[in-house]
Amino acid sequence: MPKSKLRGGAKAHKARVTTRNNALKGLIKKAQAEYQEMFEKQMEEMKAQYQNENGEMVDLNTEVVNSDVIVGETTDINVTDVEVVTPETV
């Protein structure tokens, strides 16, 4: 193969690949940061809209309390209060 086809050999190729990969990583990080910022902005708008419509604040970290059963971080579920429904077959 002629020298002009080598374009600097393996060392130059490795340098080009490293440069390309670093540029791609930078672009990916930038896109992820923009997406995260857009997502947070959208969530804030939705929270404000919900608060305006319902007049109450939303806290997504609260636990849901249903009679004597607490659903949240616990793994125990009381199934004595549940009604079992079976479909009728014709």
C-alpha positions, 0 to 999 in steps of 0.5 A: 500500500502506498504511503499516502493511503496510510494517513499517518499509520496506527498512531494517527488513527488511534488519535483520530478515534480518541478525538472522535469518541471524546467529541461524541461523549461531549455531545451526549452529555450536553444532550442529556443535560438539555433533556434533564433541564427540559424535563425539570422545567416541564415538571415544574409547569405541571406542578404549578398547573395542578396547584392552580387547578386543585388549590393544593400542593403535591408532595410525591414523597408522601405515603398513601394511608388506606384505613389501617394499611400504609402503602409506601416504603413498607412491604406488608399489605393487609389483604383482609379488606379486599373483595375478591371478584371472579369473572362469570363464564357463560 
